[in-house]
Amino acid sequence: MTDENSLSSSPTLPDERTDESAAVSAVVEADERGRTSPAVEFRDVHLSFEDKKVLDGVGFTVRKGEIKIILSGSGGGKSTVLKLILGLLKPEEGQVLIDGEDVTNYGETELEPVRKKIGMVFQEGGLFDSLSVYDNVAYRLHERGVPEDDAEREVRLLLRFVNLEGETDKMPAELSGGMQKRVGIARALAGDPQIILFDEPTAGLDPPTAHTICELVIKLRDLEDVACVFVTHEMDNVRNLTTEYAVVGEKGEVSFKEEGKKLCLSNTEILMLRDGRTIFSGTNEELSRSEDPYIQNFLRGTEMETDAAGGAPRAAAESRRPA
């Protein structure tokens, strides 16, 4: 993500694709590229805090160009998954692999190069209040000793990617909540990580702004081939991430299309946890057809409904893009 085309309005794709058949090809290509080496892999992971079992035999993979939505209610174990990926916690049993490398028992020194592959978007934004937008985004680059000319170029491209290129000199307090989250995404992308972790990134945001955050994640998936782990309990996020895809127009502009009935996104899957156990793994269409009473209650409890044709779950209140 460090070249001019990669994070500009004309992302790097084999060619400019504008129809659904091209979108299908992009999904298949991304899937094939990542099959040999998952970006993240959990193998039968167990973890307890005192007498409470937090994760009980959880296993999954996330490949390049794929979104894995970790869905659960409060205390279901979803945020613990992110801490294990970052090496902040260690499993009692099982393995955690990053880019094919078993990092389960790594110490802090061994984890340093691993963490350079990972970007993190925090629930509260996590910006440094005393630093400008520019310095927040450049923070990771400055830590690594990147020359200022190179850092400035990358920051400009990253802010363009999140549509905030004109806010360089502002302080976090001058930004709206949604803008702060977008700066957080730009900062997470600094240094060209292969994996981005999202911890409830739309918490506290209005539906249109939350939709914008989801579209940025879709751009990372479809146009940048990034592996994304998206932790949430909000079904609107699930609907947004599993029913839209990004395409590039003839002039290099990025737009978003609904999958409709012709395209089933295979590069976005849901892992649903309950009391630390996996109770569902699959697509949003499969989730909507699940006969598990807990899952159905979860869907109904978050104001989701299935369309009359029995298709994917739809939000009762449609999200709208902000002006």
GIQUI-V367843 format. One record per residue. N is the residue number from 1. RES is the residue in three letters. PSI is psi in radians with two decimals (NA if undefined). OMEGA is omega in whole degrees, 0 to 359 (999 if undefined). D_LAST is the distance of its C-alpha to the last C-alpha in Angstrom with 2 decimals. Layout:
N;RES;PSI;OMEGA;D_LAST  N;RES;PSI;OMEGA;D_LAST
//
This chain:
1;MET;0.35;185;26.92  2;THR;-0.02;177;28.57  3;ASP;2.89;187;28.74  4;GLU;-0.71;184;26.44  5;ASN;-0.51;190;25.45  6;SER;-0.65;184;25.01  7;LEU;0.24;176;21.84  8;SER;-2.99;179;20.45  9;SER;-0.05;177;18.15  10;SER;1.36;186;21.40  11;PRO;2.87;183;22.76  12;THR;1.94;174;26.43  13;LEU;2.75;178;27.34  14;PRO;-0.64;174;30.70  15;ASP;3.04;181;29.12  16;GLU;2.09;187;25.84  17;ARG;2.32;186;25.33  18;THR;-0.04;181;23.26  19;ASP;3.06;187;24.89  20;GLU;-0.58;179;25.81  21;SER;-0.64;176;29.34  22;ALA;-0.64;178;28.17  23;ALA;-0.69;177;25.96  24;VAL;-0.77;179;29.11  25;SER;-0.70;179;31.06  26;ALA;-0.71;179;28.64  27;VAL;-0.80;182;28.97  28;VAL;-0.76;180;32.73  29;GLU;-0.80;180;33.03  30;ALA;-0.70;180;31.14  31;ASP;-0.77;182;33.32  32;GLU;-0.65;180;36.49  33;ARG;-0.62;187;35.76  34;GLY;-0.13;188;35.45  35;ARG;-0.59;187;38.32  36;THR;-0.52;183;41.04  37;SER;1.69;178;39.68  38;PRO;2.49;177;37.17  39;ALA;-0.69;178;34.91  40;VAL;2.41;176;35.60  41;GLU;2.26;171;38.44  42;PHE;2.30;178;39.87  43;ARG;1.80;174;43.40  44;ASP;0.99;186;44.73  45;VAL;2.30;177;43.37  46;HIS;2.47;177;44.87  47;LEU;2.38;178;44.17  48;SER;2.61;170;45.38  49;PHE;1.94;186;44.96  50;GLU;-2.07;183;48.32  51;ASP;0.04;184;49.13  52;LYS;2.19;177;45.66  53;LYS;1.97;184;44.82  54;VAL;-0.76;174;41.22  55;LEU;2.33;187;41.17  56;ASP;1.46;177;43.83  57;GLY;0.68;182;44.26  58;VAL;2.32;176;40.64  59;GLY;2.39;178;40.30  60;PHE;2.92;173;37.45  61;THR;2.62;173;36.28  62;VAL;2.13;183;32.99  63;ARG;2.91;178;33.14  64;LYS;2.46;182;31.26  65;GLY;0.51;183;28.12  66;GLU;2.53;172;28.06  67;ILE;2.27;171;26.15  68;LYS;2.00;178;28.45  69;ILE;2.09;176;26.90  70;ILE;1.96;189;29.32  71;LEU;2.30;174;29.02  72;SER;2.92;172;31.17  73;GLY;-3.11;180;31.51  74;SER;2.33;178;32.32  75;GLY;0.23;182;35.32  76;GLY;-0.22;178;35.28  77;GLY;0.01;187;35.63  78;LYS;-0.72;179;32.27  79;SER;-0.49;176;31.82  80;THR;-0.60;178;35.47  81;VAL;-0.75;180;34.72  82;LEU;-0.71;180;32.48  83;LYS;-0.59;177;35.25  84;LEU;-0.69;178;37.76  85;ILE;-0.70;181;35.76  86;LEU;-0.15;181;35.61  87;GLY;0.24;178;39.31  88;LEU;-0.39;173;38.91  89;LEU;2.73;177;40.91  90;LYS;2.40;177;43.74  91;PRO;2.62;174;44.57  92;GLU;-0.63;176;47.96  93;GLU;2.77;178;48.36  94;GLY;-3.08;185;46.60  95;GLN;2.58;172;44.84  96;VAL;2.16;181;41.49  97;LEU;2.38;176;40.95  98;ILE;2.09;181;38.37  99;ASP;0.70;177;38.34  100;GLY;-0.01;184;41.70  101;GLU;2.20;180;43.24  102;ASP;1.91;183;44.75  103;VAL;0.20;188;43.51  104;THR;-0.79;186;44.82  105;ASN;0.37;180;47.45  106;TYR;2.50;170;46.05  107;GLY;-3.14;184;46.53  108;GLU;-0.72;181;44.16  109;THR;-0.76;180;45.56  110;GLU;-0.49;182;45.22  111;LEU;-0.33;184;41.65  112;GLU;-0.92;179;40.45  113;PRO;-0.49;178;40.02  114;VAL;-0.78;182;38.57  115;ARG;-0.37;176;35.82  116;LYS;-0.33;178;34.83  117;LYS;-0.10;190;33.66  118;ILE;2.33;171;31.31  119;GLY;2.64;185;28.02  120;MET;2.24;174;26.95  121;VAL;2.04;188;23.64  122;PHE;2.73;180;24.66  123;GLN;-0.73;183;23.53  124;GLU;0.17;181;23.23  125;GLY;-0.86;174;21.76  126;GLY;0.41;180;25.25  127;LEU;2.69;175;24.43  128;PHE;2.03;185;27.29  129;ASP;-0.52;185;26.66  130;SER;-0.03;181;29.01  131;LEU;2.58;177;27.47  132;SER;2.97;175;24.63  133;VAL;-0.80;180;21.75  134;TYR;-0.87;185;23.95  135;ASP;-0.53;175;27.02  136;ASN;-0.82;182;25.43  137;VAL;-0.61;183;24.36  138;ALA;-0.09;189;27.71  139;TYR;-0.86;182;29.79  140;ARG;-0.65;180;31.02  141;LEU;-0.72;178;31.80  142;HIS;-0.67;178;33.75  143;GLU;-0.59;183;35.67  144;ARG;0.00;178;36.78  145;GLY;0.46;178;37.91  146;VAL;2.29;177;35.60  147;PRO;2.50;188;36.32  148;GLU;-0.65;179;33.79  149;ASP;-0.74;179;33.06  150;ASP;-0.70;179;32.24  151;ALA;-0.76;180;30.22  152;GLU;-0.72;179;28.15  153;ARG;-0.76;181;27.47  154;GLU;-0.71;178;26.43  155;VAL;-0.75;179;24.18  156;ARG;-0.75;180;22.38  157;LEU;-0.69;180;21.94  158;LEU;-0.73;178;20.84  159;LEU;-0.55;174;18.12  160;ARG;-0.68;180;16.94  161;PHE;-0.64;180;16.98  162;VAL;0.23;175;14.59  163;ASN;0.74;178;12.38  164;LEU;0.49;185;13.99  165;GLU;-0.33;181;16.67  166;GLY;0.08;186;16.30  167;GLU;0.36;188;17.01  168;THR;-0.76;188;20.55  169;ASP;-0.03;182;22.54  170;LYS;2.73;175;20.68  171;MET;2.71;181;22.39  172;PRO;-0.64;182;21.03  173;ALA;-0.32;180;21.43  174;GLU;-0.04;184;18.92  175;LEU;2.66;171;16.09  176;SER;2.93;179;14.10  177;GLY;-0.72;179;15.48  178;GLY;-0.67;178;12.83  179;MET;-0.68;177;13.31  180;GLN;-0.69;179;17.01  181;LYS;-0.66;179;16.98  182;ARG;-0.66;174;15.48  183;VAL;-0.68;177;18.22  184;GLY;-0.66;177;20.61  185;ILE;-0.75;178;19.88  186;ALA;-0.74;179;20.46  187;ARG;-0.68;179;23.65  188;ALA;-0.48;182;24.80  189;LEU;-0.22;181;24.61  190;ALA;2.35;181;26.80  191;GLY;0.09;174;30.19  192;ASP;0.95;178;29.17  193;PRO;2.66;179;29.89  194;GLN;-0.32;186;30.63  195;ILE;2.33;175;29.54  196;ILE;2.27;178;26.52  197;LEU;2.29;181;26.93  198;PHE;2.01;180;24.10  199;ASP;1.70;180;25.39  200;GLU;0.95;188;23.11  201;PRO;-0.27;181;20.07  202;THR;0.12;181;17.66  203;ALA;2.25;178;20.13  204;GLY;0.04;181;18.86  205;LEU;2.64;175;15.13  206;ASP;2.76;185;13.11  207;PRO;-0.78;179;12.65  208;PRO;-0.70;180;8.95  209;THR;-0.69;176;9.77  210;ALA;-0.67;178;13.10  211;HIS;-0.71;178;11.89  212;THR;-0.73;178;10.37  213;ILE;-0.75;178;13.83  214;CYS;-0.64;179;15.60  215;GLU;-0.60;175;14.14  216;LEU;-0.68;178;15.51  217;VAL;-0.70;178;18.76  218;ILE;-0.71;177;18.86  219;LYS;-0.72;178;18.60  220;LEU;-0.73;180;21.51  221;ARG;-0.92;191;23.45  222;ASP;-0.51;187;23.11  223;LEU;-0.32;183;22.94  224;GLU;-0.09;177;24.78  225;ASP;0.59;180;27.39  226;VAL;2.50;173;26.91  227;ALA;2.17;183;28.46  228;CYS;2.33;172;26.15  229;VAL;2.04;189;27.49  230;PHE;1.87;180;24.86  231;VAL;2.26;181;26.35  232;THR;2.83;168;24.81  233;HIS;0.09;185;25.94  234;GLU;2.11;183;22.68  235;MET;-0.39;174;22.88  236;ASP;-0.68;177;19.15  237;ASN;-0.74;179;19.23  238;VAL;-0.82;181;22.23  239;ARG;-0.80;182;20.66  240;ASN;-0.78;186;17.58  241;LEU;-0.39;186;19.94  242;THR;0.02;182;22.63  243;THR;0.09;179;21.04  244;GLU;2.67;173;18.74  245;TYR;2.72;183;19.82  246;ALA;2.44;176;18.54  247;VAL;2.79;180;19.96  248;VAL;2.23;181;20.30  249;GLY;3.12;184;20.25  250;GLU;-0.49;181;22.99  251;LYS;0.18;178;21.34  252;GLY;0.06;180;20.54  253;GLU;2.56;179;16.84  254;VAL;2.33;175;15.92  255;SER;2.92;184;14.54  256;PHE;2.35;182;15.05  257;LYS;2.57;174;17.43  258;GLU;2.46;181;18.94  259;GLU;-0.47;180;22.60  260;GLY;-2.55;182;23.85  261;LYS;-0.05;185;27.63  262;LYS;-0.32;187;28.59  263;LEU;2.20;174;27.54  264;CYS;1.93;184;28.39  265;LEU;2.08;182;26.88  266;SER;-0.06;181;29.98  267;ASN;0.35;174;28.47  268;THR;2.06;182;26.84  269;GLU;2.79;183;29.28  270;ILE;2.32;170;29.60  271;LEU;2.02;182;32.40  272;MET;2.26;182;32.96  273;LEU;2.55;172;35.29  274;ARG;2.09;182;37.36  275;ASP;0.67;175;39.78  276;GLY;-0.04;180;39.59  277;ARG;2.58;176;40.50  278;THR;2.07;177;38.61  279;ILE;-0.16;177;38.39  280;PHE;2.49;172;36.09  281;SER;2.07;181;35.13  282;GLY;-2.80;183;33.44  283;THR;2.96;179;30.47  284;ASN;-0.56;177;28.09  285;GLU;-0.74;178;30.06  286;GLU;-0.63;178;33.23  287;LEU;-0.75;182;31.81  288;SER;-0.43;181;31.03  289;ARG;-0.03;182;34.63  290;SER;2.45;178;36.29  291;GLU;0.06;179;39.08  292;ASP;2.15;183;39.13  293;PRO;-0.66;181;39.01  294;TYR;-0.77;180;37.22  295;ILE;-0.78;180;34.38  296;GLN;-0.70;177;34.08  297;ASN;-0.65;178;34.10  298;PHE;-0.80;180;31.44  299;LEU;-0.80;180;29.17  300;ARG;-0.61;182;29.92  301;GLY;-0.29;177;29.62  302;THR;0.48;173;26.00  303;GLU;0.77;175;25.11  304;MET;2.64;176;25.21  305;GLU;2.63;179;26.78  306;THR;2.44;183;28.16  307;ASP;2.88;188;27.52  308;ALA;-0.46;182;30.54  309;ALA;-0.01;179;31.52  310;GLY;0.41;183;31.97  311;GLY;-2.62;185;29.23  312;ALA;2.67;177;26.85  313;PRO;2.48;180;25.73  314;ARG;2.53;178;22.51  315;ALA;2.43;179;20.60  316;ALA;-0.62;175;21.57  317;ALA;2.03;182;18.08  318;GLU;2.37;173;15.56  319;SER;2.61;178;12.66  320;ARG;2.58;178;9.20  321;ARG;2.50;178;6.56  322;PRO;2.79;177;3.75  323;ALA;NA;999;0.00
//
